Amino acid sequence: MLKHYIFIGLGGAFGAMLRVAFGKLLPLALFGMPFYIMFVNIIGCFLMGLIIEFMALHWSVSDNLRYFLISGLLGGFTTFSAFALEFGLLFEKNQYLLATIYLSLSVSLSIIFFFLGIKLVRIF
């Protein structure tokens, strides 16, 4: 079990370094939007889809490598990919209503709580 955490940590560190590297290579904003973060989220979700499906159909990997790639590397690169995976799993199970509720609540509550955190710091 501890070994899994080590592989997640190593992958996470590498993923976070990749995210920062993309920030140095890409424009921070494009048309006023935070471009590189959006790009990282899109690429991370694309890679999550590729890797998960490839592992399911063609590539049997050890638990250590799975943890390194999925929870570690892509989790460190972007946590948005984990959200996309959970949504995708609900959608693939034809649980469209639940997937829609999960999507709506995740996005709206994350934004609401982001601003709540800002407000709390400003109050205290």
C-alpha positions in Angstrom: 0.0 0.0 0.0 2.8 2.5 0.9 4.4 1.7 -2.4 1.3 2.9 -4.2 1.6 6.3 -2.5 5.3 6.5 -3.5 4.4 6.0 -7.1 1.5 8.5 -6.9 3.9 11.0 -5.3 6.6 10.5 -8.0 4.0 10.8 -10.8 2.4 13.8 -9.1 5.7 15.7 -8.8 6.5 15.0 -12.4 3.0 16.0 -13.5 3.1 19.3 -11.6 6.5 20.1 -13.1 5.0 19.5 -16.6 2.2 21.8 -15.8 4.6 24.6 -14.8 6.7 23.9 -17.9 3.6 24.4 -20.1 3.0 27.6 -18.3 6.5 28.8 -19.3 6.1 27.7 -23.0 2.5 28.8 -23.7 0.9 32.3 -23.4 -0.7 32.7 -20.0 -3.7 34.4 -21.5 -5.4 34.5 -24.9 -8.3 36.8 -25.5 -8.4 37.5 -21.8 -8.9 33.8 -20.8 -6.3 31.9 -18.8 -5.2 29.9 -21.8 -2.5 27.7 -20.5 -4.6 26.3 -17.6 -7.5 25.6 -20.1 -4.9 23.9 -22.4 -3.5 21.8 -19.6 -7.0 20.7 -18.5 -7.9 19.8 -22.1 -4.7 17.9 -22.8 -4.9 16.2 -19.4 -8.4 15.0 -20.1 -7.4 13.8 -23.5 -4.5 11.9 -22.1 -6.7 10.4 -19.4 -9.1 9.1 -22.0 -6.3 7.7 -24.2 -4.5 6.0 -21.3 -7.6 4.6 -19.6 -9.0 3.1 -22.8 -5.7 1.8 -24.0 -5.1 0.1 -20.6 -8.6 -1.3 -20.7 -8.3 -2.7 -24.2 -4.6 -3.3 -25.1 -2.2 -2.7 -22.2 -2.2 -4.6 -19.0 0.0 -2.6 -16.5 1.0 -3.1 -12.9 -0.9 -1.3 -10.2 2.3 0.8 -9.6 2.4 2.1 -13.2 -1.4 2.7 -13.1 -1.1 4.7 -10.0 1.9 6.6 -11.3 0.2 7.5 -14.6 -3.4 8.1 -13.6 -3.4 9.4 -10.0 0.1 10.7 -10.0 1.2 12.1 -13.4 -2.2 13.2 -14.6 -3.4 14.1 -11.2 -0.4 16.4 -10.7 -0.7 17.7 -14.3 -4.4 18.5 -13.8 -7.0 17.4 -11.3 -9.6 18.2 -13.9 -8.7 14.9 -15.6 -9.9 13.0 -12.6 -13.2 14.9 -12.7 -13.6 14.1 -16.4 -12.9 10.4 -15.7 -15.7 10.3 -13.0 -18.1 12.1 -15.3 -17.2 9.8 -18.2 -17.7 6.7 -16.1 -21.2 7.8 -15.2 -21.9 8.7 -18.8 -20.6 5.3 -20.1 -22.9 3.6 -17.7 -25.8 5.5 -19.4 -26.5 7.3 -16.1 -27.0 10.6 -18.0 -29.1 12.3 -15.3 -26.6 11.5 -12.6 -23.7 12.5 -14.8 -25.5 15.9 -15.5 -26.1 16.4 -11.8 -22.5 15.6 -11.0 -21.3 17.9 -13.7 -23.5 20.8 -12.6 -22.8 20.4 -8.9 -19.1 19.9 -9.3 -18.6 23.0 -11.5 -21.0 25.3 -9.7 -20.1 24.3 -6.1 -16.4 24.4 -6.8 -16.8 28.0 -8.1 -19.1 29.0 -5.2 -16.7 27.5 -2.6 -13.7 29.1 -4.3 -15.3 32.5 -3.8 -16.4 31.5 -0.3 -12.8 30.8 0.6 -11.8 34.2 -0.7 -14.6 35.9 1.3 -13.6 34.0 4.5 -10.0 35.1 4.2 -11.1 38.7 3.6 -13.4 38.6 6.7 -10.8 37.2 9.0 
